[in-house]
Amino acid sequence: MSSAREGGRPAARGQRSENTSGTGRPGSGRAGGGRSAGQRSAAPRSGAGRGWAGDPQAGKSNPPRRRATPQGPQRDVHVADGVRLQKVLATAGLGSRRACEDLIAAGRVEVDGVVVRELGVRVDPEKAVIHVDGMRVQLDQSLVTIALNKPLGVVSTMHDPEGRPALTQFVATRPERLFHVGRLDADSEGLLLLTNDGELANRLTHPKYEVSKTYLVTVEGRVAGNVANRLLHGVELEDGPAKVDRYRVVDTTPQASMVEVVLHEGRHRIVRRMFEEIGHPVTRLVRTRIGSIHLGNLRPGATRVLGRTELGTLMAEVGL
């Protein structure tokens, strides 16, 4: 079993996913194994562990629902000096112009909340809010959102005044001015999002939207059966009670256990403090998921640009 540790707007929600630093195959090993951070994988062994305890929906991404067609008279979204809608969609990466015409004719495209079926409609790509099948289409090609597997020992800041390893090194070749969405402690690893989309970043970190985060956590000792109940019902910390939404044991030995937890709170070192409070100090913490975005097999230090579909799904999760 592997071990584990804690913690303005994206590219074409029309941009294809790309890997800038490569991916690696997940490793295996027992809890508390001694491989280096670059070699260890956050992925549990196939078939290992037990079922989830807690809210069965927490941490799961639900595909955005198709919006109901408004009843009665609709607003005219046509802009006489604008760009044809099918061209705007094609430019955003939705397919060929002919394929985009089919999307429009099928009633799958909304402009500013109005379903459009006519092929002659023109829109202002700088102002229009367009959804296809309920997912927001990013029209601003300058916006990008990137997934990074933050390595151990790297601080969650673009530039560190103390000279510690920071995030800029992983996106140094990119032209955009990126910033990190939330943070992971230096002694934690895993998924961190970088973006120049201020609106998306704000919503992903705002408590109102309760974006779930999934962590693979290695702790000292064998976890007892009552641990799930304590974590799900709340652990009293110095800054108030804290609880997880879901919990499961991935693997356990007398010396160490690996568990997976899902929670939407973002207080400082909350996962580490919860396990410390119940007598199981954390030895490794890896964030494997933010909302619907998975770390997957991304190697430590590697990045990838979020693709149109996964970015659209993430936007829908925060109401964009």
N, C-alpha and C positions, 0 to 999 in steps of 0.2 A: 504494500500500500504506500502511496506517496504521503509525504507529510504536508502540513499547511501553515500561513501567517496572515494579520488584519489591515484593519484600517480605521465683433459680433456675429454665428449661425452656420450650420454644416453645409457640406458640398452637396452638389446636386443631390438633393434628395432625389437625384437623378444621376448620381455618379456611381459607377460600378465599383465593387469592392476590389481593393488592390492590396497586395502584401509588399511592404517595403523592406522587411528584414527577414522574412522566412518564417516557417512554422516547424515545429518538431513533433515527433511522435511522443505520446504520453508514456512516461516510465511507470514502473511498478516497484513495490517494496513494502516492507512492514512499517507499522507506525513507529515514528521516531528513528527512521533510517538515516544514515549518515551521508547521503550524497550531497554534493555542493548545490548552491541555489541555481546555478545554470543548468544542472543536470536533472534536478528534481522536477517532477510534474505535479500539477494540482489535481490531476484526474484520478479518481478512485479506480480500483480494479473492477473489471466487468463482473457483475454479479455479487460484489462484496456489499456488506452492510445490511441494514434493516430498513423497514418502511418509514415514511415520514410521520411525525407527530405534529399536530397543530392544524392550522387553517390549510386545507388542501389546495386552495387557490393562491395562497401567498407565494410570491416569487414566480408565478407562471404568467406568461404574456398572453393576453387574449387578442386575437386578430381584430382589428377595428371593424365595427359593424357598418354595413351599408347605411347611409343616411336615408331617412324617409323623404320621399319626394314632397316638397311643400304643396299644400292644397290651395286652390284659388289662384287669383292673378299673381304672376311673378314679375319681379323687377326686371327691367331691361339692362343686361350687363354688357351690351354691345358698345364698343368704343370705336367710333368711326375712323379715327386715325391710328388705331391700334394694330396689332399683329394678329393674323389668323390663329385661332385657338389651336388647330392641329399642328401648326408650325411651332408654337410655343411648347406644346407637349413633346414634340419630336426633339426639339433643342434640349429639353430637360432630360432626355434619355428614356422616354416612354416607348420608343420604337420608331419605326418608319412613319412618314407622314400618313400613308395609307392606313397603317395599323392604328394610328391615333384618330383618324377619321372614323374607324369602326368603333373605337371606344366612345366617341361622342355620340354617334348614331344609336348606340346601345343604351344611352342614358347613364353611363358610368362616370361622367365628368360633371363636377360642380364648379361654378365660378362664383365666388362671393356668396355661397350658400344657395345658389340657384342651379338646378340641373339644366344643362345645355344639350340640346339634341341637333341643333342646326349647324351645318358645316360652315356657314358664312360668318359666324360670330367672330369679332375681333376683340382683343383684350389688351390692356396695358400690362405687360409682364413685370413692370416695376411696382405695380400696385395691386394686381389681382391676387386673390387667395384661391388657389385651385386644389381640389381634392379629386382623386381617382379611386373609386371603390372605397371611399371613406378615408383614404390616406392622403395627407398633405404632400403636395409636390413642391420641392424646393426649386424655385426659378432663378435664384441668385447663384450664379456659377462661382462666385467668389467665396461662398461659405463652405466650410468643410468641417467634418467631425471625424476624429481619428481614435481608434482603440489602441491602447498601449499596454503591454504586459510590463508593469513597473518592476524592475529588479529589486532585490534586497539591497538596502543601504543607500538608496536614492531618495532624496527628500522631494516632497510634492510642491515644488516651486520651480518656476522657469529659470530663475537665476538665484543662486544662494550667496549672500554677502560673506558667509564664512568659508566659501570655497568648497563646500561639500558637493558630491555628485548631484546634479539637478536634472530636470526634464528636457531642457533645450537640446541636449546632445542627441536625443532620439528623433528630433524633428528639425535638425539644423539645416537640412537641405530644402525644406519646404519654404515657399515664399510668403505664406500667410503668417500673420501675427497671432499665434495661438495662445490659449490659456487653459489651465486644467479645470475640470468640472469636479468639485469636491477634492478630497485628498486621501492619500494612504500614508500611514506613518512610515518612517525610514526603515523600521524593522518589520514591515509588512510588504507583501508582494501582490501582484495580480493586476486585474483590470482597472484601468484609469482612462477616462475619456478626455481628449483635448479638442478644443473647438475654437472657432472665431464667431460663433453664433451666440450672442449674448442672451437672446430670448430663450433659446433652448436650454442653455446653461442655467439660467435663473430658475426655470421650471423644474429641471432635474434635481436641483438642490433645495427647492422650497418644500417645507414640511406639508403644505397643503396637498401636494400631488402624491405623497407617500410612495415614492419610487422605491421598489424593493432592491436590496443588495443580497447576494448570496456569497457565503464564505465557507471555505474548507479549512477547518481548524484542527491542529494537532495540539493535544493537551497532555499534561503529565498524569499518569495513573490510568487505571481502568474506570470508565464512567459507570456509575451505578444506575439502576433503573429509575430512581426518583429524579435524576438530573433533568430529564425531559419535562417533567411536571413543574419543577422549579423555574426553568427557563421560560416555559410557555406562560406561566402565571405571574411571573415577575420576580426580579431580584432587586433588593433594596440597595441602591448605590448612594454615595454621598450627595449627588445632585438629583436624586429622585429615583423612583422605580424604573426598571428597564426590563423588557421582555423580548423574546424572539417570536416571529410569526410561525416558523416551522423549524423542526429539528429532527435529525436522524443520525444514527451511529453508522459510520462507514466501515470502520474496523477498530478492533481493540485488542490490546495485549495487557499483561499485568503492569508493564512499564509505561505505556502510552496509549492514547486513543485518538482516532480521527473521527470528527463529527462534521456534519454540514448544517449550517444554520441560515435562515432567511430572516431578515428584519428590514424595516424601513426607517428606523431612527438613525441619525447621523452624529450622535454626540461623540466627543473626543474619546478615542480608544474604548468605545463602549463594549465591543466584543471581548477584548482582553479583560476589562474590569469585571464583566459579568462572570466569566469563568474563574477569575481570581477569587471572586466572592464566594463561589461554591466549592472552592478547594481544588481546582484543576487549572493551574497556571498554563498559559498558552506558550508553546515552544515554536510554533510556526502558524502563520495566518496568510491565506491567499484568497483574494476576492476573485470569484469566478464569473460573476454576472452582475450587471446593472440593468434593471428592468428586463427587457427582452434581449439585450446584447450579451453574448457569451464570450468568455475568454477563449474557449476552444483550445486549439493546439499552438497558439501563438507563443513563440519562445520569449524568454526574458529579454527585454530590450527591443523586441520587434514591434512594429506598428502595422496597422492596416486602415484604410479609409472605409468608413461604413458605406455599404451599398444603398441604392435607392429604396429597396423594399424594407430592409431592416431599419433604415433611418426614418422612413415614413411610419413604420410601426412604432418606433420609439417616440416620435412626435405625437402620434395619436394617444399614446399612454399619458401624455402630459397636456392633452387638450389642444394641440396645435393642428 
